[in-house]
């Protein structure tokens, strides 16, 4: 039960009744399952909700209501209708969150995108469990989260080992009582032509970048099903839509993520279980990924510019946790590449022949024996940002995708102007 009084903004909530889904005792009185509890509430905006209640939203539209901490039923404050599977609003700030106050999110990376995401979720009031291969990097992240008053715990694990991934999910439920959202971030990079990769190296990329994601979903799904709702958020890549030279193993893994998440998503829809499955596909992100990858190019690898801020990906992850989304592309370049690939894969082949090889190489020498995280973590690298800050640009289309009313309004406006221009042309310039 929520152990704090919550503040709630919005319209009045009057005489709400909440059905109990189990026998309970409240204040020495016993109530049978199915009993309607008359809350007697007449709550004005920004007033206090009684103990054990928390605000909620439902079905993608903001519906400021309450959720009974006893039966977890969410009630619309305007209609009194039960909203099944509604995620929650932060009881202290009124901000929409994908979590109840006793829930947890999972993060599987302690630098770059994973670190940025864990920090943002924690700042929004979620209780997080972070995991990775380096105990020192985990301790650094947990200390940072606790430093601003949020709750976090950690567990060391290797995503290529199913039992260790399962232990993360079980640990989360043991510590916080439930698991609401699983965010799976980690990946390793291998930069080489296909014929310069050993079978063992290719398999290791698949084990971490694909099977790690598979194991994560397998570990989290039973807990989410038991709750009857939740979110699986898999960090894929635009290379799940379009493969790049020098990155055949990584691209293969990202294509595999798209394959199993698409099948799993439809299976959950068939079972009518409100668990969202989202694939987040970033463009080139300025993280330490480029520093820490294993390279056989003779130089430090690079992404094909432009680069985007890793916090943009963290914002996208937070957005899809709050607003169930099938796919979310991060970065204008990701959307442009997606359109080009759909229109003409041969055209993209030609573009990559022109720019794909030189732009993925820096002038900085690096050998396969130099520091990388292919088999072991780089313990002292806890940065969020990489080395390409000067090539980072903002993204307009991300904001539009997070504000669909504005997006479709703009599209409708452009279509209307185009239609008007066409009509004026037909009329010989007369309006």
TIMI-94900 format. One record per residue: y, x, z of N, C-alpha, C in turn; residue in one letter. Coordinates in steps of 0.1 Angstrom, whole numbers, plus 2048, in hexadecimal, padded with zeros to 3 digits. Example, Ala and Ser with C-alpha at 12.3 -4.5 7.8 and 13.67 -1.06 7.14 Angstrom:
// residues 2
7C788484E7D387B84E7DF88484Ea 7EA8808477F588984780088184Fs 
END
This chain:
// residues 431
7F480880080080080080C809800x 8178057F882380C7F882980C806x 82D81780B83281881984181A81Ax 84881481185781581185D80880Cx 8698058118707FA80B8767FE7FEx 8757F57F487A7F97E78877F27E3x 88F7F87DB89B7F27D68987ED7C7x 89E7E27C489B7DD7B68A77D67B1x 8AB7DA7A48B67D479D8B17C9795x 8B97BF7918B57B57888B97A778Dx 8B379D7878B678F78B8AF78B798x 8B277F79D8AC77A7A989D7777A7x 89677A7B28887777B288576C7BDx 8817607BA8807557C38727507C5x 86E74F7D28627487D585674C7CDx 8537587CC84875D7C483B75C7CCx 8307587C58237577CB81A7617C4x 8127697CC80A7737C67FB7707CBx 7F276F7C27E476D7C57DD77A7CAx 7D57797D57CE7847D97C17867D2x 7BD7927CF7B07947C77A57997D1x 7A87997DE79E79C7E87A27967F5x 7987957FE79B79080C7A379B813x 7AE79781A7B77A08217BB79A82Ex 7C07A38377C579F8447D47A4845x 7DD79B8477EB79F8477F179A854x 7F67A385D7FC79F8697F3797872x 7E679A8727DC79487B7D7787874x 7DC7828697D77768627CE77A857x 7C37738557BA77684A7BD76D83Ex 7BC7738327BE76B8267B276E81Cx 7AD7638167A276480D7A77687FFx 79D76E7F77A07717EA7A47647E2x 7AF7667DA7B475B7D27BF7537D9x 7C27567E67CD7507ED7DA7547E7x 7E374A7E57F074C7E07F97507ECx 7FE75C7EC8087607F681675C7F1x 81C7547F982A7507F683375A7FCx 83A7627F384276D7F784F7687FDx 85475C7F98607577FE86C75F7FBx 86B7677F08757707EC8817697E5x 88D76D7E98997697E18A17767E1x 89E77F7D88A378D7D88AE78F7CEx 8BB7917D38C57947C98C47A27C4x 8CC7A57B98CC7B27B38CF7BD7BEx 8C77C87BD8C97D47C58C67D17D4x 8C07C67D78BD7C47E58AF7CA7E8x 8AA7C87F489E7CF7F88927C67F6x 8877CB7F187B7C47F08737C77FCx 86A7BD8018637BF80D8587CA80Cx 8537CE8178497D981783D7D580Ex 8397DF80682D7DD7FE8307D77F1x 83C7D67ED83F7D17DF8457DC7D7x 8437DB7CA84A7E57C184D7DE7B4x 8587E27AD85C7DC7A18527DF796x 8537D878B8497DA78084F7D6773x 8497DB76884D7D775A8407D2754x 8417CB7498357C67428367C5733x 82C7C872C82A7C671E8367CC716x 83B7D871A8447DF7138537DA714x 8557CF71B8627CA71D8657CA72Cx 8717CE72F8757CF73D8757C1744x 86D7C074E86C7B375686D7B7764x 8797B676A87A7BB7788747B1781x 8687B57878617AC79085C7B379Bx 8517AF7A184B7B67AD83C7B77ABx 8367C17B18277C37B18237C37C0x 8197BB7C38137BA7D080B7C77D2x 80E7CE7DD8067DA7E07F87D77E5x 7F67CA7E97E97C67ED7E07C37E2x 7E57BB7D87DC7B77CD7DF7BD7C0x 7EB7C57BF7EF7CB7B37F37C27A8x 7F57B57AB7F97AC7A18087AD79Ex 80C7AE79181A7B078E8207A2789x 82B79E78F83179178C83E792786x 84078B77B84D78A77585778277Ex 86378878086C781789873775783x 87277477687976877086F75D76Ex 86276076B85975576884E753773x 84C75D77C84275D785834760780x 83476377282776676C821773770x 81477477180E78077480E789768x 81279576A81279F75E8077A9761x 7FC7A77597F17B075B7F47BE754x 7EF7C875B7F07D67567FE7DB754x 8087D575C8167DA75B8177E7762x 81D7F175C8217FD76382C7FB76Cx 83180577483A80377E84780A77Cx 85180578485E80B78585F813791x 86681F79186882779D86F81E7A8x 86981D7B386E8147BE87B8197C4x 87E8267C288B82B7C889682B7BEx 89382D7B189E82F7A789F82379Ex 89581B79C895811792891816784x 88E82378388A82877687C824773x 87A82176686C81D762863829762x 85882876984E83276984082D765x 83783576182A83175E82183176Ax 82683377681E83578182382C78Dx 81982879581C8227A282082D7ABx 82582A7B78298347C081E83C7C6x 8118387C480683F7C97FD8457BEx 8038467B27FB84B7A77FD8597A3x 7F685E79A7F786C7967F686E787x 7FD8797837FC87D7757F588A774x 7EF88D7697E889A7677EF8A275Dx 7F08AF7607F58B87567EC8C5756x 7EA8C974A7E08D47487E78E0742x 7F38E47467F98F07418048F474Bx 80690174E80F90475881B90C753x 81D90C74582991174082D908734x 83890B72D83B90472183C8F5723x 8368ED71A8378DF71A8318D9727x 8258DE72B81F8D97378288DA743x 82E8E67458378E77518438DE750x 8498DD7448558D57438518C6746x 8458C27418418B474383E8B1752x 8378BA7588348B87668408B776Ex 84A8BF76C8578BE77385E8B1771x 85E8AC7648658A076285E894768x 85189476884A88976E84C88977Dx 84C89578384E89679285C891795x 86689578D87389179087588278Fx 86C87B78886D86D786865865791x 85F86D79A8598677A68498667A5x 84386B79A83586B79982F8767A2x 8238747A881C87E7AF8138847A4x 8148917A380D8987988028A279Dx 7F88A37957EE8AE7977EF8B778Bx 7F08C478D7F18CD7827E58D6783x 7E18DA7777D58E27767D78ED76Bx 7D08F876D7D09037637C790E767x 7C79197607BE9247637C492E76Dx 7D192E76F7D79387777DC932784x 7D693678F7DA93179D7E89347A0x 7ED94079C7FA94479F80593B797x 80293878B80B93078380B922788x 7FF91D78D7FF90F79380790F7A0x 8069197A880D91A7B481C91A7B2x 8209217A882F9217A48349137A0x 82C90C7988308FF7948308F579Fx 8268F57A78258EC7B38318EF7BCx 8348FB7BF83F8FF7C884C8F97C2x 84E8FA7B585A8F57AE85B8E67B0x 8508DF7AE8508D17AF8538CC7BEx 84D8D37C784F8CF7D585D8D37DAx 8638DD7D38708E17D687B8D77D5x 8798CD7CC8828C27CB87D8B57D1x 8738B77DA86F8AB7E28648A37DCx 85E8A77D185389F7CB8468A37D0x 83B89B7CD82E89E7D18268A47C6x 81E8AE7C88168B57BE80A8BC7C5x 7FF8BD7BE7F48C57C27EE8CC7B5x 7E68D67B77E18DD7AC7D28E07AEx 7CB8E37A27BD8E77A27BB8F0797x 7B58FB7997B190578F7A6900787x 7A790077A79C8FC77179D901763x 79290275C79190774E78D8FA746x 7968F673D7948EA7357878EA72Cx 7828F672A7768F772176A8F5729x 76B8F273675F8EF73E7608E1743x 7588D773F7598C97427598C7751x 7508CD75974F8CB76775C8CE76Ex 7638D97697708DC76F77B8D276Cx 77B8CD7607848C375C7828B6764x 7758B27667728A676D7778A877Cx 7768B478177A8B778F7898B4790x 7918B678679F8B37867A28A4789x 79B89C78079D88E78279888978Fx 78C88E79478788A7A179088E7ACx 79689A7AB79F89F7B57AC8967B6x 7B18927AA7BC8897AA7BA87C7B2x 7AF8767AF7AB8697B67A986B7C5x 7A38767C87A08797D67AD87B7DEx 7B78827D77C48857DE7CD8797DEx 7CE8737D37D98687D27D385A7D1x 7C68597D07C084B7D07BE8457C3x 7C484A7B97C38457AB7C884E7A1x 7C584C7947CA8537897CF84977Fx 7DC84B77C7E38417737E4847765x 7E88547647EC85A7577E6868756x 7E086B74B7DA8787487E287E73Dx 7E888973F7EF8907347E889E732x 7E38A07267DB8AC7237E38B4719x 7E88C071E7F18C87167EB8D5710x 7E28DD7177E08EB7147DA8ED706x 7DE8F97017D88FD6F47DA90C6F3x 7D09136ED7D29216EA7D49236DBx 7DA92E6D77DD9316C97D593D6C4x 7D193C6B87CB9476B17D19486A3x 7D89536A07DF9556937D896068Bx 7D195B6807CA9646777C595C66Bx 7C39626607BD95B6557AE957659x 7A994D65379C947656791952656x 79295A64B78796464A788970653x 79397065C79497B665792975674x 78C96A67578996468277A964684x 77596868F76796869276295A696x 75595769475094A6997539476A7x 7529526B07549506BE76394C6C1x 76C9536BA77A9506BC77E9416B7x 77993D6AC77B9306A77769266B1x 76A9286B676391F6BF76B91E6CCx 7719296D17789296DD7859216DCx 78C9216D07979196CE79390A6CEx 7889076C87838F96C877F8F56D7x 7798FE6DE7758FA6EC7818F76F5x 78C8FE6F37988FC6FB7A18F16F6x 7A48F26E97AE8E96E37A98DB6E0x 79C8DA6DC7968CD6D978D8C86E5x 7838D06E877A8CB6F27818CA700x 78B8D27037928D070F7988C270Fx 79E8BE7047A48B07037998A5705x 78E8A86FE78389E6FF77E89D70Dx 77C8A97147788A87227828A172Bx 78F8A472879989D73079888E72Fx 79688972379587A721789875728x 77E87D72777187872D77287873Cx 77A88274277B882750784878756x 78F87574E79986B75379685D751x 78F85A74678D84C74178584474Cx 77B84875277584075C77E83B768x 78784476C79184177679B837771x 79F8397657A982F75F7A382275Dx 79682175878F81575778E80D764x 78B81576F78980F77C796808780x 7A280F77D7AF8097807B27FD777x 7AC7FD76B7AE7F27627BB7F4759x 7C080075A7CC8037527CF812753x 7D981774B7DC82574C7E082A73Ex 7E183873E7E583E7327DE84C730x 7D984E7247D485B7207DE861716x 7E486C7197EE8727107E988070Cx 7E68816FF7E088D6F97EB8946F1x 7EE8A16F47F88A96ED7F08AF6E1x 7F38AA6D67ED8AF6C97F88B86C2x 7FA8B66B68038BE6AF8058B86A1x 8108BC69A8118B868C8068BF684x 7FF8C96897F48CF6827E88C6683x 7E98BB68B7DE8B168A7E08A867Ex 7EC8A96777EE8A266B7EE8AB65Fx 7F38B86617F38C16567F08CF65Bx 7E58D56567E18E365A7EB8ED655x 7EC8F865C7F49036587EC910656x 7F091964C7E992664B7EB92E658x 7E293765A7E193F6667DC938672x 7DB92B6727D792367D7CC91967Bx 7C291E6747B79156707AF90F67Cx 7AC9176867A59126927AD90869Ax 7BA90B69C7C39036A37C58F569Cx 7C78F668F7C88EA6867BC8E1687x 7B08E86867A38E06877A28D9694x 7A68DF69F7A68D96AC7AF8CD6ADx 7BB8CF6A87C58C46A87C08B86A0x 7BA8BA6947B58B068C7A98A8694x 7A28B069C7978AA6A479D8A16AFx 7A88A56B57AE89C6BF7B288F6B9x 7B788F6AD7BB8826A67AE87A6A4x 7A38806A079787969D7928726A9x 7908796B578A8726C07938686C7x 7A086B6C77A98626CE7AB8556C6x 7AA8556B97AB8496B179F8406B3x 7938466B478783E6B77878386C5x 78B8416CF78C83C6DD7968316DEx 7A18326D87AC8286D97A781A6D5x 7A081A6C979B80D6C47908086CDx 7888106D277D80C6DC7838056E8x 78D80B6ED7948056F979A7F86F6x 7A07F76EA7A67EB6E679C7E06E4x 7907E46DF7857DB6DD7807D56EBx 7807DE6F577C7DA7027887D270Ax 7937D270379F7CB7097A37D1717x 7A27DF7177A77E67237B47EC720x 7BE7E97287CC7ED7257CE7FC729x 7C78057237C98137247CF819717x 7DB81E7187E182370B7DC831708x 7DA8336FC7D68416F77E08466EDx 7E78506F17F28556E87F08636E4x 7F38666D77F38736D28018786D0x 8068826D78138876D58128936CCx 81A8936C181989D6B78268A56B5x 8278B06BD8348B76BB8348C06AEx 8418C26AA8438CC6A08428DA6A6x 8498E46A18498F16A78528F16B4x 84C8F56BF8538F46CC8559036D1x 8619056D78649126DC85E9146EAx 8529186EA84B91A6F78459286F6x 83F92D70183893A70182B93B6F9x 82892F6F281C92F6EA81B93A6E0x 82793D6DA8279476CF8269556D5x 82A9576E28299646E981A9666EDx 81395C6F180695D6F77FA95B6EEx 7FC9586E27F19566D97EB9636D5x 7DE9626D27D796E6CC7DA96F6BDx 7DF97B6B97E397D6AB7DC9886A5x 7D89866997D29906907DB993684x 7E798F6857F199167A7F799F67Bx 7F59A66867FC9B368780A9B168Dx 80F9A568E81C9A269481B99669Dx 8259956A68269896AE82897D6A4x 8219726A682296669E82E95E6A1x 83295569883D94C69A83A93E694x 841934698840927691849926685x 84691D67D84F91A67185B913676x 86791867687391267B876904674x 87D8FB67B8848FD68787B8FB693x 88190069F87A8FE6AC8818F36B3x 8798ED6BD87F8E36C587C8E66D4x 8858E16DC8848E36EB8788DD6F1x 8708E46F98648DE6FF8678D2708x 8738D170D8778C57158778B970Cx 8798BB6FF8798AF6F686B8A96F6x 8618B26F68538AD6F78508A6704x 8558AC70F8538A671C85A89971Dx 86589771786C88A71686388070Ex 85D88570485487C6FC848878704x 84288170B83787E71483A87371Ex 84687572584B86B72E84D85E728x 85385E71C85585271584884A712x 83E85170D83284A70982A845715x 82C84C72082684872D82C83A731x 83983972F83F82C73383E821728x 83D82671B83D81C710831820707x 82581970A81981D70281B81E6F3x 8188296ED81A82C6DF80E8326D9x 80B82F6CD7FF8356C78018436C3x 80C8466BC80F8546B881E8576BBx 8218636BF82F8666C08318746BBx 8398756B083C8826AA8498876B1x 8498946B485489A6BB85B8A46B1x 8688A16AE8708AA6A58718A4698x 87E8A56928808A06858778A767Bx 8748B367C86C8BB67385E8B5673x 8598B067E84C8AA67F84B89E676x 85589567785688966F85788C660x 85F89665D86189A64F85489F649x 84D8A76518408AC64C8368A164Bx 83689865482D88D65382F884646x 83B88264383E87A63783A88262Ax 83D88F62A83989761E82A89861Dx 82389962881589A62780F88D622x 81488262680F875621812873612x 81E87760E82287660081B87F5F7x 81A88C5FB8148965F280F8A25F9x 8028A25FD7FD8AE6037FE8BA5FBx 7FE8B95ED7FF8C45E480D8CA5E5x 8178C25E78258C75E98268CF5F6x 81F8CA6008208D260D8188DF60Bx 80D8DF6048068EC6008108F65FAx 8188F15F18218FA5E982C8FF5F3x 8318F65FC83B8FB60583590560Fx 82990361382390D61D82091A616x 81D91A60981B92660182892E601x 83392760184092D5FF84593260Dx 84392A61884992E62583F930630x 83392B62E82A92A63982593863Ex 82594263582094F63982B95863Fx 83695963984096263E84795D64Bx 84895064C84F94A65884794A664x 83A94C66383194D66F82F95B674x 83796466F836972673844977678x 84497E683850984688850993684x 85A99A68785A9A96848559B1690x 8519AA69B84C9B16A783E9B46A6x 83A9C16A782C9C46A68249BF6B2x 8179BA6AF80F9B66B98009B66B4x 7F89BC6BD7E99BD6B97E19B36C1x 7D59B16BD7CC9A76C47CA9AC6D3x 7CB9B96D67C99BD6E37D59BB6ECx 7E19B86E67ED9B66EF7EB9A96F7x 7F49A77007F399C70A7F298F702x 7E89877067E79797017DF97170Bx 7DF9647097D895B7127CB95570Cx 7C695C7027BA9566FB7AE954704x 7AB95E70C7A095D7157A495C724x 7AF9627277B49627357C395E735x 7C79577407D59537407DF95F742x 7EB95E73E7F59687407FC96474Dx 7F99697597FD96476680C964769x 81396D76382196E76682A96775Dx 82596075382D95874A82E94A74Dx 838946755839938759845931752x 84A93774785693274085392473Ax 85D91D73885C910730860914721x 86A91C72086F92071286992D70Dx 86992D7008649396F986F9436F5x 86D94A6EB8779556E78809516DBx 87F9446D78869406CA8919366CDx 8999386D88A392F6DC8AE92D6D1x 8B19386CA8BB9376BF8B792E6B4x 8AA92B6B28A69236A78A39146ACx 8A69116B88A39046BD8AE8FA6B9x 8AA8EF6B48B48E46B08B08D76B6x 8BA8CE6B78B78C16BC8AF8B86B2x 8AB8AC6B78A38A36AE8A98956B0x 8AE88F6A58B48826A58A98776A5x 89E87A69D89486F69B88C86C6A8x 88B8766B18858736BE88C8686C5x 89986A6C68A185F6CD8A08526C6x 89F8516B989D8456B289083E6B5x 8858476B68788416B987783C6C7x 87F8426D087F83D6DE8888316DFx 89082D6D58998226D589681A6C9x 88B8136C888780C6BB8908016B7x 8977FB6C08A17F06BB8AC7F76B3x 8B18026B88BB8096B08B580E6A3x 8A98146A48A38196988A180F68Dx 89B8046918997F96868A57F2682x 8AF7F268B8BC7ED6888C37F567Dx 8C280367F8C880C6758C180B668x 8B380A6688AC80865C8AF7FB655x 8B17F065C8B47E46568C27E4650x 8CB7EC6578D97ED6528DA7F5645x 8D28006458D18086388CB7FF62Dx 8C17F86308BA7EF6268C47E5621x 8CC7DF62A8D67D56268E17DB61Dx 8E57E76218EF7ED6188EA7F160Bx 8DD7F560A8D77F95FD8D67EC5F5x 8D27E15FB8D17D45F48DE7D05EEx 8E97D15F78F67CE5F38FB7D65E7x 8F87E35E88FC7EC5DE8F57E95D0x 8E87E55D18E17E15C58E77D55BFx 8EA7CB5C88F07BE5C38FD7C15BDx 9057C95C39137CC5BD9117D35AFx 9077DB5AE9057E25A19017D8597x 8F97CE59A8F47C45919007BB58Cx 90A7B95969157B05939207B858Cx 91E7C45889287CC5829337D058Bx 9307D359793B7D75A19427CC5A8x 93F7C05A49467B45AB93F7B15B8x 9467AF5C39417AC5D094379D5D3x 
END
